[in-house]
Amino acid sequence: MSDRLSRPEHPPGEPKLLDRLRAACRVRHYSLRTEDAYHDWVRRFILFHDKRHPADMAAAEITAFLTHLAVDGGVGASTQNQAYSAILFLYRHVLRADPGVIAGVVRAHRPKRLPVVLTKPEVRLVLRQLDDPYRLVAHLLYGSGLRLLEALRLRVKDLDFARRELTVREGKGNKDRVTMLPSSLEPELLHHLDGVRRGHEKDLAAGGGTVYLPAALDRKLPAAAAEWKWQYVFPSPVRSTDPRSGAVRRHHLHEGSMSRAVSAAVRASGIGKRATSHSFRHSFATHLLEAGYDIRTVQELLGHEDVSTTMIYTHVLNRGGLGVKSPLDD
């Protein structure tokens, strides 16, 4: 095989390469976040090689770019892997070509970091510094073990108060899972949903009230976007324009707003830890293990693919290094 791909002709009027990349992402129902990331990485790959067309390049140029990210860019392993996935997607699904064997890449180092875990009193301290709806979101992060976007993307239909269950749709790895819905949150959540419903009814009366629907449901169920059960549990206070369809809708609360609110709450609480929104999920897992729950159960609640990912929490249990009792405490 030649070390260069044969460059396809670009007929007049045909979408440009990066537009075709976006279209390929949308056909496969990739999230807008992934679409934007792939677009950015492919653009950076092209610029790194002085704006050469990817069809004029192959494995050697891909290797050089990925090595540059690790050696000169100092990126982490997950960032380098995302760049690799984006470029591979370009060749496989847009150019329909095999770039050859990609070997000899200097891999970015993946450091082993222990998660920041809050004690139960520290969790309460931080929660007291938050105002609603951020406080209620944080309660779900800690009480149900959710990732931030999993909580913000919750729809009304995903809450089952009768069974005290919460369903995470299209979580990490595009998988669904079920976790607990804390019974202590039921009164607050119902009160919150009552306010959300009143806001939804006002939007409907003003000619709005629709939300984004996943996959192709907006075509299969055109009326569903305005139904109460599909509304976000934590809607944004303002409406925004969908960058794909151009439709003006009320999206969910922005993750940046939540992250800033948590950072401010941590500072105000006075605890000496660099905690973030994700620390609530780490604390959820650690406190369950401290309470004696089986690690496989915690793995399922967190949605981890492999139990080895969950095992990291056994190293931060509140019993000293690796759970070993110090001889000084005898």
N, C-alpha and C positions, 0 to 999 in steps of 0.2 A: 504494500500500500504506500502511496506517496505520502511524504511528510507534510504535504499541503493539501487542503481540500479544494475541490473545484468550486470556484465561486459561482453561485447561481445568478442568473440575470435578474435585474430588478425592473420589471415592466413599468412603464409610466402609469401612474395612478395607483399602483399597488402600495399598501401600507409599508412604512419604513420598518427597519428591523426591530427597534425598541417598541414600536406600536404592535408589531406581530408578537413580541414577547408578552406584552400585557394581554393580548387577546388569547394566547395560549394558556396563560394563567387563569383567565376568567372561564374559559371552556372547561377547565378542570376544577372549577369552583374553589380556587385558592383564595385565601383571605386578602383583603386590600393591603394589609400589613406585609404579607409575603410578596405580593405583586410589586409593591414599592421597593422592597428590599432587593428582589431579583433585578428589577430595572436599574437600581443604583449600582449593584455589583457588576452587571454587564457593561454599563456605561463606564465604570472605573477601569474595567478590563480593557476596553477599547482605547480609552485615553492613555492608559499605561503604555500601550504599544503604538503610540503616536497616531491614533485614529485609524488604524488598519481595520479592515472588515474582518470579523471573526472567521468568515469562510476562507480567508487567505492565511489563517493561522491554524495551529493544531496543538498537539500535546506539549510540545516544547514551550510554546508561548504561555500555555495554561500553567505549566510547572513554574515558569519564571515569575508569573504574577502571584501565584499562591506562596511561593518562597519569599517574594518581596514583602508580602503582607506580614509574614512571621518575622523575618529578619530586620527589615527596615521600618515596617509599620508597627511592630510590637503588638499585634492583635492577639486575642486569646484563641484557644482551640475552637470554641463554638463559632466565633466570628469567621475564622478561616474555613470551617466546614460549611457555613452558610454561603460563603463566596463560591466554594467548590460546587455546591448544589445548584447555585444559580447558573453558573457557566455550563455545567453538565446539562441542565434543563434546556439552555439555549441550543446546544448542539443536537440534543436528542429530539426535542419537540418543536423547535422553530426551524433550524437548518436541516433537520432530518439527516444528520451526518454523524459519523464516528470520528472523533478527533484523535483516536489512537490511544495507546497505553500511557497513562499519566503516572510517571514514576519519578522518584528522586526528589519529591517535594520536601523541603525542610518544614517539619511539622511544628505548629505552635504548641507551646507547653501548656498543659492543662493542670494548673496547680490544685492541690487538694485543700479546700477550705472548709472549715467547720462552719455550719450555719449559725447566725446570731439568734439565740433563743432567749426569750424573756421568761422570768418567773411569773407565777400567777399574780402576785402583788404588783409586779411591773406592768403586766398586761392591763390590770385595772387602772393603774396610774395613767397610762397612755390613753386608754379609752375615755377616761374622765375629761381629758383635754380636747376631745373631738366634739364637734357639733354635728347634728344630723343634716344630711343623710350620711355623712362620712362615718359617723359613729356606728350607725346601723350596718354599713358595709363592713367595717372593721370587726364588728361582732360576728358576722358570717365568715370572715376570713379565719378568725380564731375558733369559732364554734363549730364550723363545718369543714375546716381545712381547705378552703378554696384558694386558688390563685386569684390575683387581683382581677384579671380580665374575665375569669370564670364567674366571679361575683357580679361584675358590672354587666355582663351579657345575659344574666338571668331574665327569663320571661315569666310572666304571671303564672303560666301553665306549668312551670317547672317546680312550683312549690306545692307540696302535698301536706297540708296541715293534719289531715286525718291519720295518715301513716307516719307523720313526722319525718318525712323524707324530702330530699332536695335532689333534683336530677341535673347534672352538669351535661350540657349538650355540646358536642364538638369541642371537647377539651383538648389538652395537649395530645398530639398524635391523631387528632380528629376522631377521638373516641368518646363515647358517652359513659357516664358512671353515676351511681347513686350514693349519696352520703347522708348523714343525719341532718335533720333540721331541728336545732335546739328548741325544746318546748318553752323554755324561758323567754324566747324571742317572739313567741306567737302574738301576744298582745301588741307589742311595738310594731311588728310587721303588718298586722292587720290594720292598725291605725295608719301606718305609712301608706299601705295600699289604698286605703280609703281616700287619702289625699291625692294619690296618683290617679285614681279613677276619676275624681272630680276634674283634675287637669286634663285628662284624656277626653272627657265629655265636652269640655270647653274647646279643645282643639277640633273635635268633630263638628261642633256647631259653627266653628270659623272656617270650615272647609278643609281641615287638615286631619290629624289623628292617625296617620299611617306611620308604620315603622318598616325598617329593612327586614326582608324575609330571607332566610338562608336558601342556598342552592337555587332551584328553579320554582320555588313555591309561589313566587309572585305571579308566575304565568299559570301554574296549575290551580292555584287558589287565589284569584285576584282580589277577592273581598277580605281575605284573611288579614291583610296588613292593617286594617282598621278595627279588627276584633280585639276585645279586651284581653283575651287570653294570650295574645301575641305581644302585648305591650311589655316594654322593659320594666323591671321592678325598680330600677334606679335610672329614670329618664333624665336627660340633660335639661337644665333650666331654659335653654334656648334651642330653637330649631336651626338646622344646618342643611347645606346642600350636599347631596350624595355625589361624590366625585365621579362615580361611574355612570349613573343614570341621569344626574342633574336634578333629581326630585328633591324637593324641600321637605325634610322629615325631622322628627324629634328622635335623635339618637340616644344612646345610653350616656351616662355620666362619663366624662373624660378621665382616663386613667392618670393623666398628669395632675389633674386637680386633686385626686385622691392621694397620690403620692406626696404632693406638697403639703396637704393637710396632715398626713401622718408624720412627716418630717418635722413639721412645726409642733405637733403634739409631743413627739419624743423629746424635743428640746425643752418644751415647757414643763414636761414631767420631771426633769432633772435626773433621769436615769443615765448612767454613764456607758451606754451601749449605742452602737451605730445601727439602730434598728430601722427597718423599712416596712412597707406593707407586707412583704413576703415573710417577715419575721413572725407574723401572726400564724401563718401556716406551719412554719418550723416549730413554733411553740405548741400548736395543736398536736402535732405528731409526737413530740417529746413528752408532753404531759399525759397523753394516752399510754405511752409505753411505761411511764413512771407509775401509772395507775394499774399496771399489770396486764394490759390488753395484748393479745397475741400480735406479733409483728406482721403476720400475713393479713390480719384484719386491718391493721393500720395501712399496709401497702394498698389494699383494695380501696380504702376510703380516700387515700391520696391520689389514686390512679397511676401509681408507678408501674412501669412495664416489668421491672425486675426488682426482686426483694433486696438486691445489693444496694439499690438507690436508697431504700428505706433504712438500711442498716446504719447509715451515717448518724442517725438519731440515737443509736445506742451509745455513741461516743460522746454525747453531750448530756446524758442523763445527770441528774443532780446528785451524783454519788462519787464525784472525783474522777480522776483519770481512768478511762476504760471501765468504770464501775467498780474499781478496786478500792477497798478501804485502806486508808493510810495507817501504818503501824503506830504513828504518833497518836491516833485516836483510840487505841486500845486501852 
